[in-house]
Amino acid sequence: MTRYENTVLKHSMWAAFLGTMALSMVPLINMASMPVIFDALMATGFTMGGLGIVAYNAPSEEFLKWGGCLGMACAGMIGISLMSMFYPSPALFNLWLYGGLVLFGAFTLYDIQKLIWKAKTMPKWDPINESLGIYLDAINLFQHFLIIFMGNKKK
């Protein structure tokens, strides 16, 4: 973890991370058509905005209590992914696809409240490190929406 006082190194590492994330999404985006990509972008934006409003206005930081359950759900999704490698079935794929959509929506609620709580309580707050979780939630939601919308356009 790079200290926030070293702004040049911090921002260059952040830009490198964003660049590698963008490059890793190129094959998936290349498989979709432009209208599908725009639909996935719109769905991701509305979902992140709506969940952000809910997390910001939720009383008593109730989503911060979800950390353990989200960790277990993430382990379950990893198990489903491993099972689908050895026993591929449409049911497992749909469970991974729609379950991942719900899971990363819940992670968005958790991460936004965690960011707000840390911004209020920490003496030195690092906005880049604290916002990476929300960025990754948005990336995962976008990927799941894109896969869902690509499947809907084929029918």
Residue pairs with C-beta under 8 A, 6 or more apart in sequence:
1 129
2 9
2 10
2 13
3 10
4 10
4 124
4 126
4 128
4 129
10 128
11 128
14 128
17 132
18 135
21 135
21 139
25 139
25 142
25 143
28 143
28 146
28 147
29 37
29 146
31 150
32 40
32 146
32 149
32 150
33 153
35 153
36 146
36 149
36 150
36 153
37 146
39 145
39 149
40 142
40 145
40 146
40 149
41 142
43 141
43 145
43 149
44 138
44 141
44 142
44 145
47 105
47 108
47 141
47 145
48 108
48 134
48 137
48 138
48 141
51 105
51 108
51 109
51 112
52 108
52 112
54 109
55 63
55 108
55 109
55 112
55 113
55 116
56 112
56 116
58 109
58 113
61 113
61 116
61 117
62 113
63 106
63 109
63 110
63 112
63 113
64 110
64 113
64 114
64 117
66 106
66 109
66 110
67 110
70 103
70 106
70 107
70 110
73 103
73 106
74 103
77 96
77 99
77 100
77 103
80 92
80 95
80 96
80 99
81 96
83 92
84 92
84 93
84 96
97 144
97 147
97 148
98 148
100 140
100 144
101 141
101 144
101 145
101 148
104 137
104 140
104 141
104 144
105 141
107 133
107 137
107 140
108 134
108 137
108 138
108 141
111 133
111 134
111 137
112 134
114 130
114 133
115 130
115 131
115 133
115 134
118 125
118 130
119 125
119 130
